[in-house]
Amino acid sequence: MSDSPDILRMRVLLCFFKKEENRTVMGISRTLKEAKQNVSRAMIALEKEGLLDRSNPRMPHLTNLGEKRAKYYAERMEITLNHLLYEGVDIENAKSDAFQWALYCSDKTM
């Protein structure tokens, strides 16, 4: 899945939030089926935003702000995904659209 940089950053953030087993660039690139360089760029961007601590490259982790932001997006994703599935959207399209809605919809729309 080739995503916009914003969507990929959110997907990487959610991998850390869900405590995926291998949270290195290679592990996340396998999980998300994305190129390692794209995941690396996303992780660098998350670090610059203060959401990810990469001081130990083998064990990067979310900062407090990163945890809050990831929780926010995880809740929006769950709400959106459940709504789309209820409306009869197939699972693959629902997942793809849920990322878009979670990132770009206003709080009022959600």
C-alpha positions as CSV (number, residue, x, y, z in Angstrom):
1,M,0.0,0.0,0.0
2,S,1.6,3.3,-1.1
3,D,0.2,6.0,1.1
4,S,0.7,9.7,1.4
5,P,3.4,10.7,3.8
6,D,0.8,11.9,6.4
7,I,-1.0,8.5,6.3
8,L,2.2,6.6,6.5
9,R,3.3,8.6,9.5
10,M,-0.1,7.8,11.2
11,R,0.3,4.1,10.3
12,V,3.8,4.0,11.8
13,L,2.6,5.8,14.9
14,L,-0.2,3.3,15.3
15,C,2.3,0.4,15.0
16,F,4.1,1.8,18.0
17,F,0.9,2.4,19.9
18,K,-0.3,-1.2,19.3
19,K,3.1,-2.4,20.6
20,E,3.9,-4.4,17.4
21,E,6.7,-6.9,18.2
22,N,9.5,-5.5,16.1
23,R,9.4,-1.7,16.2
24,T,12.6,-1.2,14.1
25,V,12.5,0.3,10.6
26,M,12.8,-3.2,9.1
27,G,10.1,-4.7,11.3
28,I,7.6,-1.9,10.7
29,S,8.3,-2.0,6.9
30,R,7.4,-5.7,6.9
31,T,4.3,-5.1,9.0
32,L,3.0,-2.3,6.8
33,K,4.4,-3.7,3.5
34,E,6.2,-0.4,2.9
35,A,9.7,0.3,1.6
36,K,12.2,0.7,4.4
37,Q,13.3,4.2,3.2
38,N,9.6,5.4,3.4
39,V,9.3,4.0,7.0
40,S,12.6,5.5,8.0
41,R,11.5,8.9,6.7
42,A,8.2,8.6,8.5
43,M,10.0,7.7,11.8
44,I,12.4,10.7,11.3
45,A,9.4,13.0,10.8
46,L,7.7,11.6,14.0
47,E,10.9,12.2,15.9
48,K,11.1,15.8,14.7
49,E,7.5,16.3,15.8
50,G,8.4,15.0,19.2
51,L,6.2,11.9,19.0
52,L,8.9,9.3,18.8
53,D,12.1,8.8,20.8
54,R,14.8,7.2,18.7
55,S,17.7,7.7,21.1
56,N,18.1,3.9,21.2
57,P,17.8,2.9,17.5
58,R,17.1,-0.8,18.5
59,M,14.2,0.2,20.8
60,P,12.5,3.4,19.6
61,H,9.4,4.3,21.6
62,L,6.6,6.8,21.7
63,T,7.0,9.9,23.8
64,N,4.1,11.0,26.1
65,L,2.8,13.3,23.3
66,G,3.2,10.4,20.8
67,E,1.1,8.1,23.1
68,K,-1.7,10.8,23.3
69,R,-1.7,11.4,19.5
70,A,-1.6,7.7,18.7
71,K,-4.5,7.0,21.1
72,Y,-6.5,9.9,19.5
73,Y,-6.0,8.4,16.0
74,A,-6.7,4.8,17.2
75,E,-10.0,5.9,18.6
76,R,-11.0,7.7,15.4
77,M,-9.9,4.8,13.3
78,E,-12.0,2.3,15.3
79,I,-15.1,4.6,15.1
80,T,-14.7,5.1,11.4
81,L,-13.9,1.5,10.5
82,N,-16.9,0.2,12.5
83,H,-19.2,2.7,10.8
84,L,-17.9,1.9,7.3
85,L,-18.3,-1.9,7.9
86,Y,-21.8,-1.3,9.3
87,E,-22.6,0.6,6.1
88,G,-21.5,-2.5,4.0
89,V,-18.2,-1.3,2.8
90,D,-15.8,-4.2,2.2
91,I,-13.0,-4.6,4.7
92,E,-10.1,-3.5,2.5
93,N,-11.7,-0.3,1.3
94,A,-13.0,0.4,4.8
95,K,-9.5,0.2,6.3
96,S,-8.1,2.4,3.6
97,D,-10.8,5.0,4.0
98,A,-10.7,4.9,7.8
99,F,-7.1,6.1,7.7
100,Q,-8.1,9.0,5.5
101,W,-11.1,9.9,7.6
102,A,-9.2,9.6,10.9
103,L,-6.5,11.9,9.7
104,Y,-8.4,14.5,7.7
105,C,-12.0,14.8,9.2
106,S,-12.7,17.4,11.7
107,D,-13.7,16.5,15.3
108,K,-17.2,17.8,14.6
109,T,-17.6,15.4,11.6
110,M,-16.3,12.5,13.7
